[in-house]
Amino acid sequence: MTVPQGSIRAGSNSSGVCNAECEDNTIRLFIEGDALFDAMLSDFSSARRRVWLESYIFADDAIGRDFMKTLSDCSQRGLDVRVRVDALGSHFGLPGGSSRRLKEAGVRFIWCHPWQWRKPWLFHRRNHRKLAIVDDNVAYLGGFNITELNSRQVFGDTRWRDTHFRIVGPVVDDARRAFESFGKGDLKWQCGGKHGGIELLTNHGHTCRYRLRCHLKDRFKAARNRLWLTTPYFLPDAGTQRDLCRAASDGVDVRVLVPGKNDVPFVQWASRETYSRLLASGIRIFEYQPRVLHAKTLIVDDDWSTVGSANLDYRSLFINYELTLAVDCQSLNTALATIFEIDLNESIEVQREPWSRRPLSARMAEFIGWSARHWL
């Protein structure tokens, strides 16, 4: 990784780790699953009071079993260990026997929104958050799930590309309260404010029904120089498309980085349905080629950026439960921008003229995907 300017200390390409000092908070940025998982397991093993983990996908595979062993060991040491996973996201990867073993070890294991005949609509609203709390000292948040798909050591060079934070500082208390409030049923909990330029955002709120969407709208409008977006599932609603196009029309450098290889083909079809309008407004679109891109980051101008679980799609903005960390910090913004540019070097830019000549079969696939966008 190229060493960014400012207070970033970058690791090697193999580790994919760099650090940023953002006022009273220290953020470690991970783009490689092996480095992230090693750090998480090390922190879990050193915990003295609590280990709380929330993940959309928690798989019983080579990586998941390491986590289950460490979590069980922590519980048997007398720690408060809680694990909350999504019933749909982990349905096929985490068999009932695995969850029972965690419970037998004393782990407070919870399936989030399992199927209920009396409330079938709840199954549609997924807990897509990825969050870990260690004591009152450390929080992890971002896009990585607990699965070997993210491990180069296990999955090889085709492991998924993602982004995650390790946070130390005052914002950890907000992350702890976010975990605790969700468990108590306060699904619209909001952080009280910023800590050292950092704000934890949920996508639902009491004052603004779709809080993350409102926040992004304000930031898109305020952008002056650049707006660089990375998302694996790019299905922006009409209002978000207008905001992006307006920013580009005002001279903002708007770039969208999406996967060239998507794990959900219907999503890619739907995503490509938006290309023509965005390209016409001056937005540059890039498709990442080497492997599945799963990172969710946003870089606005030179100081504001986000990393979290939320995609720029209908489900993340209006349906699912998400967590995103918004940071006013130039050094972190610089680090994320450097990573973004590295990813662009491994991407193909979609050109407006060739795109307009794509075959009818591609246009039909885009129409089918876009028609199903609310369910993807």
PEWO-V840734 format. One record per backbone hydrogen bond with DSSP energy under -0.5 kcal/mol. NH is the residue of the N-H (numbers start at 1). CO is the residue of the C=O. E is the energy in kcal/mol with one decimal. If there is no record, write none. Layout:
BEGIN
NH&CO&E, NH&CO&E
END
This chain:
BEGIN
4&2&-0.7, 9&19&-1.1, 10&8&-0.6, 11&17&-2.7, 16&12&-2.2, 18&29&-1.7, 19&9&-1.2, 20&27&-2.7, 22&20&-0.7, 22&25&-3.0, 23&21&-0.6, 25&22&-2.1, 26&168&-3.0, 27&20&-2.8, 27&25&-0.5, 28&166&-2.8, 29&18&-3.8, 29&27&-0.5, 30&28&-0.5, 30&164&-2.9, 31&16&-2.2, 32&16&-0.6, 33&150&-0.9, 36&32&-1.9, 37&33&-3.3, 38&34&-2.2, 39&35&-2.0, 40&36&-2.6, 41&37&-2.7, 42&38&-2.1, 43&39&-2.3, 44&40&-2.8, 45&41&-2.3, 46&42&-1.3, 47&43&-0.6, 47&44&-1.2, 51&80&-2.3, 52&133&-2.5, 53&82&-2.7, 54&131&-3.1, 55&84&-2.0, 59&146&-2.7, 60&93&-3.2, 61&59&-1.7, 65&61&-2.9, 66&62&-0.8, 67&63&-1.8, 68&64&-2.7, 69&65&-2.3, 70&66&-2.2, 71&67&-3.0, 72&68&-2.3, 73&69&-2.5, 74&70&-2.4, 75&71&-2.2, 76&72&-2.4, 77&73&-1.1, 78&75&-1.8, 79&74&-2.0, 80&49&-2.6, 81&79&-1.1, 82&51&-2.0, 82&80&-0.5, 83&108&-2.3, 84&53&-2.6, 85&110&-2.1, 86&55&-1.3, 87&112&-2.4, 90&86&-2.1, 91&88&-1.0, 94&90&-2.0, 95&93&-0.5, 98&95&-1.0, 99&95&-1.4, 100&96&-2.2, 101&97&-1.8, 102&98&-1.7, 103&99&-2.1, 104&100&-2.6, 105&101&-1.2, 106&103&-1.7, 107&102&-2.4, 108&81&-2.8, 109&107&-1.4, 110&83&-2.5, 112&85&-3.3, 112&110&-0.6, 113&111&-0.5, 119&116&-0.5, 120&117&-0.6, 122&119&-1.4, 123&120&-1.0, 124&121&-0.9, 125&121&-0.6, 125&122&-0.9, 126&124&-0.9, 128&126&-1.0, 128&321&-1.7, 131&54&-2.4, 132&140&-1.9, 133&52&-2.7, 134&138&-2.7, 135&50&-2.4, 135&133&-0.5, 137&134&-1.8, 138&134&-1.9, 139&167&-2.1, 140&132&-2.4, 141&165&-1.9, 142&130&-1.0, 143&163&-2.4, 146&57&-2.2, 147&145&-1.3, 150&147&-1.5, 151&148&-1.9, 152&150&-0.6, 155&151&-2.9, 156&151&-0.6, 156&152&-1.2, 159&156&-1.7, 160&149&-2.7, 161&292&-2.9, 162&31&-0.6, 162&160&-0.6, 164&30&-2.0, 165&141&-3.1, 166&28&-2.1, 167&139&-3.4, 168&26&-2.2, 169&137&-0.6, 172&169&-2.0, 173&170&-1.3, 174&170&-0.6, 175&171&-1.9, 176&172&-2.4, 177&173&-2.1, 178&174&-2.2, 179&175&-2.0, 180&176&-2.5, 181&177&-2.9, 182&178&-1.7, 183&179&-1.8, 184&180&-1.2, 185&182&-1.4, 186&181&-2.4, 187&185&-1.7, 189&186&-1.2, 191&200&-0.6, 195&198&-2.7, 198&195&-0.8, 199&326&-2.8, 201&199&-0.6, 201&324&-3.5, 203&322&-0.7, 205&209&-0.8, 206&188&-0.6, 211&208&-0.7, 211&209&-0.6, 214&210&-2.1, 215&211&-2.4, 216&212&-2.7, 217&213&-2.2, 218&214&-1.9, 219&215&-2.1, 220&216&-3.0, 221&217&-1.9, 222&218&-1.8, 223&219&-1.2, 227&253&-2.8, 228&299&-2.7, 229&227&-0.6, 229&255&-2.9, 230&297&-2.8, 231&257&-2.2, 234&232&-0.6, 235&233&-0.9, 235&312&-1.9, 241&237&-2.4, 242&238&-2.2, 243&239&-2.2, 244&240&-2.4, 245&241&-2.6, 246&242&-2.7, 247&243&-2.0, 248&244&-2.2, 249&245&-2.4, 250&246&-1.5, 251&248&-1.6, 252&247&-2.3, 253&225&-2.6, 254&252&-1.3, 255&227&-2.1, 255&253&-0.6, 256&284&-2.7, 257&229&-3.2, 258&256&-0.6, 258&286&-2.7, 260&288&-2.9, 261&288&-0.6, 262&260&-0.5, 267&264&-1.0, 268&264&-1.5, 269&265&-2.4, 270&266&-2.4, 271&267&-2.9, 272&268&-2.3, 273&269&-0.8, 273&270&-0.8, 274&271&-1.6, 275&272&-0.9, 278&274&-1.8, 279&275&-3.2, 280&276&-1.9, 281&277&-1.0, 281&278&-0.6, 282&279&-1.2, 283&278&-2.1, 284&254&-2.5, 285&350&-0.5, 286&256&-3.1, 287&348&-2.6, 288&258&-3.0, 288&286&-0.6, 289&346&-2.3, 290&346&-0.6, 293&261&-0.5, 294&161&-3.6, 294&292&-0.6, 295&161&-0.7, 297&230&-1.6, 298&306&-1.7, 299&228&-2.6, 300&304&-2.9, 301&226&-2.7, 303&300&-0.9, 304&300&-1.6, 305&327&-1.8, 306&298&-2.2, 307&325&-1.6, 308&296&-1.3, 309&323&-2.5, 312&233&-0.5, 313&311&-1.3, 317&313&-2.1, 318&314&-2.2, 319&314&-0.5, 319&315&-2.0, 320&315&-2.7, 321&126&-2.7, 324&201&-2.4, 325&307&-2.8, 326&199&-2.9, 326&324&-0.6, 327&305&-3.0, 328&197&-3.2, 329&303&-2.8, 329&327&-1.0, 333&329&-2.3, 334&330&-2.5, 335&331&-2.0, 336&332&-2.6, 337&333&-2.3, 338&334&-2.2, 339&335&-2.1, 340&336&-2.5, 341&337&-2.3, 342&338&-2.0, 343&339&-2.4, 344&340&-2.1, 345&341&-1.5, 346&343&-1.3, 347&344&-1.9, 348&287&-2.3, 350&285&-3.0, 351&349&-0.6, 355&351&-2.0, 356&352&-1.7, 357&353&-0.6, 357&354&-1.2, 358&355&-1.6, 363&359&-1.5, 364&360&-2.4, 365&361&-2.0, 366&362&-2.2, 367&363&-2.1, 368&364&-2.2, 369&365&-2.6, 370&366&-2.7, 371&367&-2.0, 372&368&-1.0, 372&369&-0.7, 373&370&-1.5, 375&372&-1.8, 376&372&-0.6, 376&373&-0.7
END
